[in-house]
Amino acid sequence: MEIKAQLRRELRKARREHVATQPPSIRALLFNRPPAPLLDMIDEDAVIGLYHATADEAPTTSYTKFFYERGHRIALPRFSSANEPMTFAEHTDPFDESDLVAGPFELRQPVEDAPRLEPDCLLIPLIGFTATGERLGQGGGHYDQWLADHQGRTKIGLAWDVQLVESLPIEPHDQRLDAVVTPTRLYGPF
């Protein structure tokens, strides 16, 4: 869909420019601890699915450490190849990341023999979002497909404030979020 492709280009540019204006010392303070209302959405024994953020995505390092220290098992996306479906595998070393390797899409992912996990709650990257929980992803459909196959999971987007848009072109396969966290606000739960 050309409208989505154009929107992705525009939002990636806005996100990249926004992140470039943030000094690293400020970025390190953002997304440091999940807001309390978000924690109320997550069961005590939930497996938490996160992502290893790229340079422009909302950072997840502090959230990963936070949930790990609270006793949650952490799962990150893993791809056997760029053409294969996304799965999740256990991430056991959020402090040194010794259990991560390079994967497709320039992502860091758990090593091949890491145990497979199915997250109960996912913190999801995005390109754009609405104040009502609609999400525009990277365009590969990996999260939409995984979520369609694993109903009933808590879905929380992580984003910069600049990624908020008034509306998105939504298709039947697009999965709605339950909440979105930005550095200044929690949208939802929806």
N, C-alpha and C positions, 0 to 999 in steps of 0.2 A: 504494500500500500504506500504510494508515493507521499501522501500527507504525513504518515508516520515517519518515513525516512527523512523528510525535510525537517520535521519537528525534532527528530533525534539530532540532526546536524546543528540546529539552532541551540538546543538545550545543552549539547555537549560543549559547544563554544562558550555559552554563558557560564556553565559550570567550571570549565577550564580557566576562564578569566577571573571568576570569583575566587577560586582556590589560589590563583597566582597572587592575589592581593593579600592573602592571609599569611603573615609571618609564621614560620614553623613553630615558634614558641606559643603562638595563639592557637594554632591548629592542634597542638598537643593537649591543650586544655579542653577542647571541644569533644563531645561524645565520650566524656571521661567516665560517667556513671549513668546507667539508665534511669530515667525519671521514675519516681515512686508509682504513679498510675500505670506505667508500663509493667513494672514488676508485679503488680496485682493481676495482670493478664497471664502470668506465667506460673505454671504449677511448680511446686518445690522440687520434684524429681524429673522435670522435663529435660529431654535432650534438646540442646540449643543448636540450631543450624545458623551459622554465620558465613561470612565470605572474607577472603583475604583481599582487602581493598587495594585497588590500583591508585595511582597518584592523585587522581581527581575525584574519586569516589569518597563518600562519607567514610571516615576511618572506623575500623572495627577493633583495633588492637586492644584498647582499654576495655571495651565491652567483653571481648573474649577472655581477658584476664579476670574481669569481675565475675563473670558467670562460672569460670573454672574454679576460682577461689571459693565460690559458694557451693561447690560440690556438683555442679552440672556437668554432664558429659558434653563435649563440644564436637560438632560435626561440621566439616567444610565440604563444599562441592568438589567432586572428583570426576574427571573425564578420562576414559581410556584413549579417546581420540576426539578430534573436533566434530566428527560426524556421529558420535555415540551419544546416547542420552546421559543426562547428568545423574549421578548418584551422590551419596554423601558418605564420608568416611571419618573415623575418629581422629581428632587433633588433640594430642596429649601433651604438647610442649609449647604453650602460648608465650612463654617468656623468652626462649631461645629459638623457637621454630625449627628445631633440629629434625623434626618429623615431616617437614614439608619439602616438596621438590617442584621443579618447573613443570607446568602442564600446558595444555592447549590454551589459546586465547591470552597468552602471557600471564597466566594465573599461577599462584603458588597453591599447591594442593597436597593432601596427605599422601604419603608413600603408598606404593602399590599394595603392600601387605597390611596396611592399616585396616582394622575391622570396619565393615560397613555398618552405618547407623541410619535410622530413619528419624529425623528431627520431629519433635512435637511442636516446636516453636521455631519459626525462621525469621531472621533479620535479613532483609533482602535489599540488594542494591537496586538502583533505578536511575533512569535518565530524567524522568519527569513524573509529577504526581498532582492530583487534585486534592482539594480540601475535604473531599468525600471518599477518598481511598482508592481512586483509580490510579493505575500505575502504567508508565511507559518504560519498558525494559530495553535491553540492548538490541533486541530484534531477533534473537535466535530461538526464542520460545522455550528455553530450557526450564525456567522456573514455572511458567504457565503449565507446561506438560507435566512436570513433577507434581505440582499442586493438584492438577486435575486427577492424577493417579493416586493421590494421597489426601483425600478429603479430610476436613475437620482439623487441620493444622492451624495454629495461630500464625498469622502473616503480618509482619511489621516491616515497613519500609524505613530505610535510613537515607536521609537526603540533606543537602544544603538548602537553605531557604530560597535561593535563587531558582531552584528546580520546580517550585510551585507554579502551576498553570491553572487557568480558569476552567478549561475543559480539555479532554483528550478524545481522539477518535477510537472508540472502544469496539472491539470485535467479540463475537460470542465466546471465543476461547480465552480471552483476557481474564485473569484472576484478580479479583478485588482484594485490597489489603484490609486488615482489621484496624491498623493504626499506622501513622507515620511520625517519626521522630526527626526533628531538625535541631540545630543548635539553639534555637530560640523558642521552640514550641512542640507540643505533642498534639497531633491531629487524631481525633478518635478517642476511645474506641468507637468504631462505626457499627 
